[in-house]
Every structure is written in structure tokens, then in C-alpha cells.
Amino acid sequence: MIRFISSDRCRTLHSVINELIQADIISSRSTLLDTRGDFTDPETVGNEYAWIHFDHNQVLEDLWNELNPHAKEWWDLLDISEKKSAELPSLPGIEDITRLIFICRHLNIDNSDQDIVVILPQPHHAIRLLGMAQQGPFLIENLLEPLLNWWDNTRKSLSAVETLLRIKLPSSQQLRLSAQWRHYFEYLQTMCSDRMLHRFYLILDGADQSILHLMRRLSLCGMNAVTPSGLIMSDLDSQVMIQISNELDASMIELTPSDQLNKAKIEQIERKYKANHFIDTAHQSISIYLPGVKKSDLVIKQFSTTIFLFYLGHKRVIELPESLNTLTCQRGQINLGWLTLCFIQSEQNA
């Protein structure tokens, strides 16, 4: 089991960790990962608990030392094979990739009973990170695949140039994921996609927040295919808490004020693992859990066998299963956070 925790406030985060310790969710047997890199917790530091802290530069160095011999022909061609990792140019978004690699390095694929607790960055960042984790190896391959395929085709056409200039053009295979790393990313993808295998404790600050703003923040979860098991709110007006509760499916998310979190509440959170995506072939429909999303602001488009959801600047892509990929989306409706898309036979196939 892997448990992710993200919080707006350090104070509330420390409080939740303490409750998880009291409930024996966090124990001395747990592997404790800090993906923020600067997290310290008074309840665990100096005791039998040992946090492993994310270090972006160290992950890069380890990765470079591993990749350098594997793709040396490429690095020679680019004149960077003799460089140290610190000399390499920084790439936008690379730190989130190294965060996922950091988590992957501590996954024991051969031990299904491994207990991992991961402190994520603040919620907006954390939700996007979990969305990325669900993409598995395609996260990296989709960025490189078009370029690598182009190179393979170009390399074949340059075979005569290779002979003439007496040079060896490297194969794209050296830049593709090794079988081991593919396995790690696929395992992380499985863990993050299956709610049976993970729990996500999302802790939001409710002070001076309107229900509109809080629901917009929560909508980011569904747009990234991420569903919290527990939504823990601090300093939130009780009436707003009731309003939010009325808009959520209680079987999906356990909503609780931070000052009421206890062992019984944690046990309820731990039981929230219902799937957030259902296909009903008999009724030609799909149901997707999108907490916080308002139908009036949601745009649904279908291109061939792909459904695109657009909401307040965010996008989610849903590939239709084979049983529905000849049909056309007729309508969508939302109830308690569930978007149900109904399909009909398209005219050209009728």
C-alpha cells in the first residue's frame, strides 16, 4: 500500500501525521518518502522513523551516471559525454520527472506488502504529479517517441553518408527506456491508477475560502484522474462543510474537519477505494468521477474514439473502450460529482 499526503499548511500536515501514527497507519515499518525535499516532522524526527528526502540534483547525478554509458554514442555526438550532471542544461518540468524517479527507486516491486508513505508538495502541484504518475512510461516516451521514430527513418537514409564519412550514427534504442525502468514506471502507474492500491490524504485550508473557490480547487483532482480517499479541511465554516458534503459522493471521499480527525475517521478514509471510472456497455455509457466540476462550465468534445473534457483551463483525455468506440456521445450529466456520458450509434454507422 502506498499513501500520499498533501497539505496547504505545515501545521495541519503535522497534525494529520500524528493521527496516522496513533492509528498505526504510519509505523516504524513504513518507508517514509519526502518529495518536497525540506520536510521535517517533530513527531517522527529523531525517533524510530527515518525520512528519505528528495534531492533533485542527486537523482539527476545518479540518472546521468546510469545513462551515460548506456547512450555514450549519443553523448559523444552531442559532445557532452565527458560532462558531469551539474553541467547539463536545465529542462522545464524535469524536477517533476526526477520526483517520480525518486519514488520509483524506493518501490519494492517484489514485495506487495511494502508500506510507503509519500509526502507530496502542496495540493495544486501534488494533484498534477499524481496525474503524471498515472501515465507510466508513456510520460517520457510520448515526449521522445516522434523524434526517435524520425531519427530511425533518417538514419536509414543516411547510411551512405555514414560509410562516406566513416562515422557511426547512434541508434534511437539507446534513448529508449530500459526494460527495468519501464517495469518501474508501469508499477508506479498501476499503484497510482488503482484506488485499491493507494490512499490519498488531501488536506486543504478552508480559512476565508468560499465554496466556489474550494470546489474549483477540488475539480483539479477529477481533471487529472485523481480522487482523494480523504478530504481533510481546516478552519472551514460548518455551513460550507455541509454544502460541500452535499455535492460529493460519500462512497468516494471521506470529508472531515481537521480537528475531528481521529482513528475512527482514518478507518473510514482507508475504506474509500471505489473505482473512479466505470464502463456500462449494456447501457452504452461511461461514468467518470469529477468532484467539484460544474456542468455549466464543462465542455465535452469527441474526436473519433477519444473524448476530450475541458474545464476552466484544464483538459482530460478519455480513450473509448472497444465496446463503445463506434458510437457517438449524445449527452452528459453530472450528479454528486459523477459525469455520465451516454452514447448512441452514429448516423453513418446506423
Salt bridges, closest charged atoms under 4 A:
ASP8 OD2 - ARG217 NH1 2.82
ASP24 OD2 - ARG29 NH2 3.84
ASP34 OD2 - HIS53 ND1 2.75
ASP38 OD1 - ARG36 NE 3.56
ASP41 OD1 - HIS14 ND1 2.74
GLU66 OE1 - ARG105 NH2 3.73
GLU73 OE2 - LYS168 NZ 3.57
ASP76 OD2 - LYS72 NZ 3.03
GLU95 OE2 - ARG99 NH2 3.54
ASP96 OD1 - ARG99 NH1 3.30
ASP96 OD1 - HIS125 NE2 2.70
ASP115 OD1 - ARG3 NH1 2.89
GLU141 OE2 - ARG182 NH2 2.38
GLU145 OE2 - ARG176 NH1 2.81
ASP152 OD2 - ARG176 NH2 3.32
GLU186 OE2 - ARG182 NH1 3.40
ASP205 OD1 - ARG9 NH2 3.09
ASP235 OD2 - ARG9 NH1 2.56
ASP235 OD2 - ARG11 NH2 3.66
GLU247 OE1 - LYS294 NZ 2.92
ASP249 OD2 - LYS274 NZ 3.75
GLU254 OE2 - LYS265 NZ 3.27
GLU254 OE1 - LYS272 NZ 3.47
GLU270 OE1 - ARG3 NH2 2.86
ASP280 OD2 - HIS283 ND1 2.91
